[in-house]
Amino acid sequence: MLHSPDPARPFQVANTHSWVVSENSDKAIEDVTPLNRDRVILQTIFQKSLTALPVVTCQAGETVIAEGSRTGRLLILAKGIVAIVKEDTEIAQVAEPGAVFGELSVLLDKPHTAEVRALETSQFHVANAATLFAQDPIAVLYVATALAHRLDAANHALIQLKSQLKAGQPNSVVAKTVSKIEGLLAVSGASLVYAGYPFDPFA
């Protein structure tokens, strides 16, 4: 299981009231299309704010979040690879730094709906969700933006699913689209690699 500092322990959050990014960050995003520029800036600022949070390390095979549990914490992937497992079925793998785990449980006040399991030694920034959301408006905006992208992508996948059912596509094709939707709903702020679906749904 995940061993972490007391989630209720106070911590300092980096100043998030300024939208100024460094010269290096500006160079990194200078070629980004206008529609994605704000999202890239938001990701950059959010990543910088994470340096104030405690970091925990999980070993390969270790359960990071148990399905059905309640932790009250957000975990943000710093490095490593994790699997999202629902009812003993792997529905996605995530390796993108900045991926957020646990936000739906916190926002909906419900148990975690999937297990997060480390596939290799992985590190996570850990935050008490209520404290982070109260102190850091950038964190709130980051999670809200990620949730909006997931909802949009899931809506497109749902339309695809309806078309497949209407056309009488084979069960195997329909099952892959269902898995795609499950993966989209599993994690915020990440590009996913689905079991059986090795592509980015946001592309």
C-alpha positions in Angstrom: 0.0 0.0 0.0 1.0 3.6 -0.4 3.0 5.0 2.5 2.8 8.7 2.7 3.1 11.6 5.0 0.0 12.5 7.0 -2.3 13.9 4.4 -3.7 16.4 6.9 -0.2 17.8 7.5 -0.1 21.5 6.4 2.1 22.3 3.5 3.0 25.4 1.6 1.7 25.9 -1.9 3.7 27.8 -4.4 2.4 31.2 -5.4 -0.2 30.5 -8.1 -1.6 34.0 -8.6 0.9 35.0 -11.3 0.5 33.7 -14.9 4.2 34.6 -15.6 6.3 31.7 -16.9 10.0 31.6 -17.3 11.9 32.5 -20.4 12.7 28.8 -20.9 9.0 27.9 -20.6 8.1 30.6 -23.1 10.5 29.1 -25.6 9.1 25.7 -25.0 5.6 26.8 -25.8 6.3 29.4 -28.5 5.4 27.0 -31.3 2.2 25.7 -29.7 -1.0 26.5 -31.5 -3.1 29.3 -30.0 -5.9 26.9 -29.0 -3.5 24.8 -26.9 -1.2 27.6 -25.6 -3.3 28.3 -22.5 -3.5 24.6 -21.6 0.3 24.3 -21.9 0.8 27.4 -19.7 -1.6 26.0 -17.2 0.3 22.7 -17.1 3.6 24.5 -16.7 2.4 26.5 -13.7 0.7 23.5 -12.1 3.9 21.5 -12.5 5.8 24.2 -10.7 3.4 24.4 -7.9 3.9 20.7 -7.2 7.4 21.2 -5.9 5.9 22.3 -2.5 4.2 18.9 -2.1 5.6 15.8 -0.4 6.6 13.0 -2.7 6.1 9.3 -2.1 7.6 6.3 -4.0 5.8 3.1 -4.8 7.5 0.0 -6.1 6.4 -2.2 -9.0 3.3 -4.2 -8.2 2.4 -1.9 -5.3 -1.2 -0.6 -5.0 -1.2 3.2 -5.1 -5.0 3.6 -4.7 -7.2 0.7 -3.8 -10.6 0.3 -5.6 -13.4 1.0 -3.1 -11.2 3.0 -0.7 -11.5 6.6 0.4 -8.3 8.5 0.9 -9.2 12.2 0.6 -5.9 12.7 -1.3 -4.9 13.6 -4.8 -1.8 11.9 -6.3 0.0 13.5 -9.2 2.4 11.3 -11.1 5.9 12.6 -11.1 7.6 9.7 -12.8 6.9 6.0 -13.5 4.2 4.0 -15.1 0.9 2.9 -13.5 -2.0 0.6 -14.5 -5.6 1.6 -14.0 -7.4 -1.6 -13.0 -11.2 -2.0 -12.7 -12.8 -5.2 -11.4 -9.5 -7.0 -12.0 -9.3 -5.8 -15.7 -6.5 -3.4 -16.8 -8.2 -0.6 -18.7 -5.3 1.8 -19.1 -1.6 2.5 -18.5 -0.4 6.0 -17.6 3.1 7.3 -17.8 2.6 11.0 -18.3 3.9 13.3 -15.5 1.1 15.5 -14.2 -1.6 12.8 -14.4 -4.0 13.2 -11.5 -5.5 10.3 -9.5 -8.2 10.4 -6.9 -10.0 13.6 -7.9 -13.4 12.0 -8.7 -13.6 10.3 -5.3 -12.9 13.6 -3.6 -15.2 15.8 -5.8 -18.1 13.3 -5.6 -17.5 12.1 -2.0 -17.4 8.5 -3.2 -15.0 5.6 -2.9 -12.3 5.3 -5.6 -13.9 3.4 -8.6 -10.6 1.9 -9.8 -7.3 0.6 -8.6 -4.1 2.4 -9.4 -1.1 0.0 -9.4 2.5 0.8 -10.0 4.1 -1.1 -12.9 7.6 0.1 -12.1 9.1 2.2 -9.4 7.0 5.4 -9.5 6.9 8.6 -7.7 3.8 10.8 -6.8 3.2 14.2 -5.4 0.6 13.8 -2.6 -1.8 16.4 -1.5 -4.8 16.6 0.9 -7.4 17.4 -1.8 -9.5 19.7 0.3 -6.5 21.8 1.4 -5.0 21.9 -2.1 -8.3 23.0 -3.7 -8.8 25.6 -1.1 -5.3 27.1 -1.3 -4.4 26.7 -5.0 -6.8 27.9 -7.7 -4.4 26.7 -10.4 -4.9 23.1 -9.1 -8.6 23.6 -9.3 -8.4 24.9 -12.9 -6.0 22.2 -13.9 -8.2 19.4 -12.7 -11.4 21.1 -14.1 -9.7 21.4 -17.5 -8.6 17.8 -17.5 -12.1 16.7 -16.5 -13.6 18.8 -19.3 -11.2 17.2 -21.9 -12.0 13.7 -20.6 -15.8 14.4 -20.9 -15.4 15.8 -24.4 -13.4 12.8 -25.5 -15.8 10.4 -23.8 -18.7 12.0 -25.6 -17.0 11.5 -29.0 -16.3 7.8 -28.0 -20.0 7.4 -27.0 -21.1 8.7 -30.4 -18.7 6.2 -32.0 -20.1 3.4 -29.8 -23.7 4.3 -30.9 -22.6 4.2 -34.5 -21.0 0.8 -34.1 -24.1 -0.6 -32.4 -26.4 0.8 -35.1 -24.2 -0.7 -37.8 -24.2 -4.1 -36.1 -20.4 -4.1 -35.5 -18.9 -7.3 -33.9 -18.9 -7.5 -30.1 -15.1 -7.3 -30.1 -15.2 -3.9 -31.8 -17.9 -2.6 -29.4 -16.0 -4.0 -26.4 -12.8 -2.0 -27.5 -14.8 1.2 -27.7 -16.3 0.5 -24.2 -12.8 0.0 -22.9 -11.8 3.2 -24.5 -14.5 5.1 -22.7 -13.6 3.4 -19.4 -10.0 4.5 -19.8 -11.1 8.1 -20.6 -13.0 8.2 -17.4 -10.2 6.8 -15.3 -7.6 9.5 -14.9 -7.1 13.3 -15.3 -4.4 15.1 -17.1 -2.9 12.3 -19.0 -2.6 10.7 -22.4 -3.6 7.1 -22.0 -2.5 3.8 -23.5 -5.4 1.4 -23.4 -5.4 -2.3 -23.1 -5.8 -3.2 -26.7 -5.9 0.4 -27.8 -2.3 1.7 -28.2 -3.2 5.2 -29.3 -4.0 8.6 -27.8 -7.7 9.3 -27.8 -7.1 13.0 -27.7 -5.3 13.0 -31.0 
